[in-house]
Amino acid sequence: MKSAETSIQIALANYIVTEYPDVQFHSDYGSGTKLSFKQASEQKAVNGGRSGWPDMLIAQPIGRFNGLFVELKKDGERIYKRDLSPASEHLAVQIDVLRKLSRCGYCVALAVGFD
């Protein structure tokens, strides 16, 4: 069964293919799936031990940006606590990665839901 996040990734991929057929993109499908301990360890190893990588890269330079990285969240997911700190340690890691990518010249977005 697909997670809500995976459904959003599929919808976004279909939207890009339909509306912008010449734009190259890559979606990290494995990020939204439940992996076994062994699979999660292997995925982390092939990513150089790093976690928090965004769900999608849209490799289309626009203006001053090299491309766009998007971290997708299901509708209604809480990103920040009331004190404006990340709602979880996992989100803190993802937000940190987005900040680093932004400093490298990429546009970044943390999107909740498809719209």
N, C-alpha and C positions, 0 to 999 in steps of 0.2 A: 504494500500500500504506500502511495506517495505521501510525503509530508506536505504540509501547507507551503513550506518554503520551497520545496522541489516544484510544486505546481506553479509557484510564482516564477521560478527560474525558467520553466518550460514556456510559460505565457510570454515572458520577456524575450526569450530566444525567438519564438514565433513572430512576435511583433517586429523585432529587428529584421528578420529575414523578409517579412512581408513589406514593411515600410522603407527599409534601407538595405536592399539586397546586396549592395556593393560594400557594405561596412563589415569588416572582419571583427569577430569577437570570440571569446572563449568563456565557457561556463564551467565552473568546478562542480560537477554533479556530485562527487563524493562528499562534499561538505555538508549536504543536507540529509545524508543517509545515516542510519544506525550501523556502525561497523563493529565487527568483533574486536576483541583486544588485539589480536594478531594483525588484522587488517588496519586498525588505527595506528598501530606501531609502524607498520610498513609505510602507510601514507605519510606519517610524520617523518620517517627516515628519508623518503624520496623528496621531501620538502626541506631537507637540510636541518631537520629537528625543529623547524619553525611552525608555529600555529597562528591562527588568526587571519590567514590570507583571505581576501575578499572573494565573493562568490562569482563575480563576473568581471572580465576585462573587455572593454570596447576599445579596440585598437584603431581609433580614428582621431588623429590630431585635429584639434579645433582651437584656433587662436593661440594663446600662450600655453595651452595644455598638450601634453604628449598623447593623451588618451583618457579614458574614464574607467575607474575601478568602482564597482558597486557591491556593497554588502547588503544582502536582502534579508528581511525579517518578515515573519508572517503578520497578517493583520492583527492589530491590537497588542503586539508585543511591546512591553515596556523597556525602553532603552536606558532611561536615567531614573535614579531615585529622586526623592523630593529635594535632597541637598545637591542635586545635579551631578552626583558621582554616577559612574556606570552601574546599571542594575545588577550586573554579575561580573565575576572575574573574567569570564570568557568574553563578555562585551568589552571590558577594559582592554584586553589584549587586541581585539579586533579594531577598536578605536585607535589604539596606539599604532597599529599597522597602517591604518588609513592616514594618520597624521604623517607618518614617515613617507608614504607614497606621495602625499601632497607636497612635501618638501622636495621631492624628486621631480616635480613638474607635472604631476597628474592631477586631473580633476577627480575628486572622490565624493562618494555619496553613501549614506547609510539610509536605505529605503525601507519603510514599513508598508507592506502590502504592494500590490501591483501598481496602483495609481500613483 
